[in-house]
Amino acid sequence: MFEPPGVLDADALLDKAFRRASKATRGKGRTPAERSKNLTITKIRTAADVVTSTLDSYIRGFPSLDRIHIFYRDLIEATIGLAKLRRSLAAVNWARRKVQDLLRAYPRRIHAASTREEMGRIRAEAYGRFSSVIQQIADALEELQKAGRQLRKFPDINPELPTIVVAGPPNVGKSQFVRAVSSGKPRVATYPFTTKGVLLGHVDVQYMRYQVLDTPGLLDRSMEKRNPMERQAIAALSHLADVVVFLLDPTETCGYDVAAQERLLAEIQMRFPEVPILVVENKSDLLKSVSDRRKISALSGAGVRRVFSDAVQLTTSRVPGAARPRESG
């Protein structure tokens, strides 16, 4: 979905700029003095141009935070921090403008210089001031490096496609369910919090494509205490879910008792009353409770296709007025 540019750290960016400047070896002019002055100006301009064009590519390469879908804004808030990313991009933009401003004074000063030694001192001063500006945004560049790595992990969601979100506590079998019904291949393990972010699969049913989202496990606690992984799950439920398949584990081998799982289910039902929720008990290969809820084994596949078919039916049977609005920001 997002392909932000690779971001250099401050030292690497300056090294790139000064190496490029050093490759300029000839200056134009009729006399040796003119050629020397023009060569010095070319080196300073080249260094400044490399810095400003590189910084500009970072600014343009990151998504517009005011234009992306609200789901991605929530995802950025949960994993990176919207304010932090805005500050980093603003700092880079400040540095870009500052280097451009600094550059304007140097051609005149070089032309006024009377010796090569003076021209060398002016060039060293320019390089020093460029370096000072870039070092001031070293932390911002580091933050953009981290943000870029995180953005590349985001799933390529199409908000216009019908979307089935698989939710529930950790280790109840959500990833196994997604693997069983879709093209998604989330990692499956027997310990909680294996799913570190929202993962995406697709299923084609009678010429219609459905998105199936595997979400990180949710715990029975307040929103304020939820970690970034849990907030990603909430973002998917808030902005993408046409239907929720909510998995419970009556065996309690997930590590959470049934009462805690039921409280979490009640919270999700209260928080998202407009979204149909299919409540499904997983791990029927280990235990079948006496409840009248749907029962499946995501491990063996028993009952999984029926649940998925019911979820698809709910997405297609909802009246237009009940459809979740697709916010674009």
N, C-alpha and C positions, 0 to 999 in steps of 0.2 A: 504494500500500500504506500508506505513512505520510503523514499530513498534519499535521505539527507546526505550531503556531501561528507567525505572524510575530512575531519578537522585536524589541522596541525597544532601542536602546542606552540607556545610563544617562541621558544628557541628555534624550533624547526622552521617556523614561518620566517623568522629573521634570516636564518641561514639560507633559505630558499631565495629570499629577496636579494641578499648581498652576493650570493653566488651568481645569480642572473646578472646583476649589475657589473660584476667583475669580468663578464664575457664581452662587454663593450670595450673595444681596444682602439678604435679609430674615431676621431672627431672631424667634422667638416670645417672647412675654413681655408682662407688663402694664405694665412701665415701660421707658423708654428704656435704662436700665442693664441690665435683664434681656435686652432684645432685643439689645443690643450684645454681651453675654457669650455668649448662645446663638448668635448669628451667628458669632462667633469660634470657638466650639467646633465649629460645623457646618463651617466652612472647614477646620479641622485634621482633623476626622474624614473629610471628603470626600477630602482629599489622601491620608490614610493608607489609606482604603478603595480608592481607585483603585490605589495602589501594591500593596497586598496582593492585591487581586482579580486584577490583571494578572499578578503573579508566580505566583499560584496557577494561573492558566490556562496558564502555561508548564509548570509541574510536571505538571499533568494532561494537557496536550496531547502531551507526549513519551511514547513507548511505555515500558511497564514492561520494564526490561532483564532482569528475572528471569522474565518470562512469555512473551516472544517466542520464536519458533522458533530453534533453535541456529544455523541458517544465517544468520539476520539478526544474531545476536550476533557471529558471526565476521565478518560483513560490516561491522558497526559497529566492531569491533576493528581491521579492516584499513584502514578509511577515516577514522574519527573517533578511535577509542580509547575502549574501554569505561570505563576508569578516568577519563579526562578528562571524558567525558560525565557520569559519576556525580558527579564533583567539582563540575562546573558546576551540576547540578541541586541538589546539596546546598547549595551557596552561595546559590542563589536561595531555597531553602526557609529557610535561616538568616535571610536578609534579610526574608523575609515575616514570620517570627515576631518578629524584632527590632522591626520597625515596629509590629506589633500590641502588643508590650510597651511601647514608648515612648508609644503613644497613650494608654494607661490613665492616665497621670499628669496629662495636660493639662486635662481638664474640671474637676477639683478646683482646680487652680491658677488657671484662668480665673475660676471662681466666687469665688475669694478675692481677685482683683485689685480694686483700688480706683479705677483710672483707665483710660481708653481707651489711654493711652500704655503702661501696664503690660501691658494685654492685647495690644497690638501687639508688644511685645518678646517676650512668651511665644509668640505665634504665629510670629514670626520664628525663635525658638529651635527650635520644633517642626519648622518647614520645614528649618532647617539640619541638625537631627539626622537627619531623614528623608533629606535629600540625602547626608549623610555615609555612611549605611548603603548607599544605592544606589551611590554612587561606589566603595565597597569591592568591589562585585560587578561592576564595569564589564567586567572581563576575562571573567567567567563569562557575562555576557549576550552578549558578542561571540562566545564559543565556541558558545553555543546558536544564534546566528544562522548560523554556519558549519555546525553540525550539522544544523540544519533544512534548509538548502539541500541537503546531502548526502543526508539521509533521503528527501527528495522525489524523488530520482533512482533510488531502489531499485526494482527490478522487483517487480511484484505476484505473487509466487510462491505457488502452492497446493501445499503439501508432499504432499497426498494424491494428486495427479495423477501418472501415469507421466511421467518426465522423462528426456529425452535431452540430455546435455551434450556440446557440441562443444568440443574442446580441442586444444591443440597449440602449437607455437612461434608467434611473431608472424609475420604476413604470409603465412601458408600458405593462406589462403582461408576461414577459419572463418566470417567474416561473410557472404561470398558463399554459402556452403553454407546458412546459416540463412535468408537471403533467398530461396533457391531452393526451400526445402521448407516454409516456415511463413509466418505472418502477421507475423513480426518483420521490422523494417526497419532493421537496424543500418547505420551509416555504413560505406561501403566505400571504401578508398583503397589506393594502392600503396606505402605506407610503413608500417613496423611501429608497433605500439602505437596503432593507430587506435581500437581498442576500449578505452575507459577504465574500463569496469565490466561487470558481468554484464547482458546484454541478453536479453530474453525474446520468444519467438514461440510461436504455438499452431498445432496441426494437428488437425483432426477426421478420424478414421479409423473408419468403421463405428460411429458413435454414441459413440466414445470420444475424449476430448480428450487430446492429448499436449502437454507443454511441451517446447520446444526452446530451450536456453540457449546463447547465444554468450558465450564467456568471453575475458578478456584473454589475450594470448599469454604463454606460459611460457618461461623460459630455462633452460638446463642449468646450474643452480647450486643451492647448498644453500638450505634453507628460510629460514635466518637472513638470507641476502642478498637474498631476494626482496622486491620493492617492493610497495606496497599494491595495485596492480592485479593482480599475480600472486597475492597472497594471497586476493583475491576469487575467482579461478579455483579455487584450492585449496579454498576454502569450498564452492563449488558441487559440486566433485567429492566432497568429504567427506560432505556432508549431503543432497544432492539427486539425485545421478546413479543412475538405474536402468540406464542404458547410456551408455557414452562412445563417441562417434565421434572418434577421434584422427586428425587430418590431418597428413600429412607432405608435404614438397615436394622431390621428387627433383631438380628443376631447380636447387635452391639459390638461386633468385632471391629467396627470402625473406630472404636475408642470412645464413643459417646452414647450415653444411655438413651433409651427411647423417649423419655420425658424431655430431655434437652432437644432432641430432634423435633419433637412435636411443637415445642415452644418456638423453634426457628421457623417451622412451617407456618405456624399461626402468624408470626411476624411478617413473613413474605406475603401471605394471603391478605393481611391488613394493609401492607404497604403498596401492593399492586392489585387492588380489587378489580380493575378493568381487564386484567390479563387472565385467560383461562389457565388453570393449573391442574395438570394431571399428577396426582399423588400416587407414587409407585413404590412398592416394597421390593427391594433387590435381595439377592443372595438366597433365592428360594431353594437353591440346591443344598443349602445348609439348614434352613428353617423356613417353614411356612406358618405364619401366624394365623390366628382365627379371625382376623379382620376381613372386611369385605373389599379391601383395596386390591388393585391390580398387583399381581406378583410376577416377578421375572427373575431370571438368572442371567445377568449380563455376561457372566463368565461362560456359560454354556450356550447362551442365545435363546433359551426357553422364554417365550412370551415377549421377547424384545420387539419383533416385527409387528405384533399386534398393537403394542403401545405406540410405536412410531406411526402406524397407520391411523390410530385414533388422534394423534397429535396433528397429523396432516389434515385430517378431516376437520378438526377444530379451526385450523388456519383458513380453510376454504369455505367454512360455513358461517364465519362471522359476518354480520351485516356491515355494510360500508360505514355506517355511523359509529360502529363499535371499534373500528380499526384504529390501531395506535397511530397517532400523528407522526410523520417522519420529519423530524426537525433537522434542519440543515444549518442552524446557527443564526 
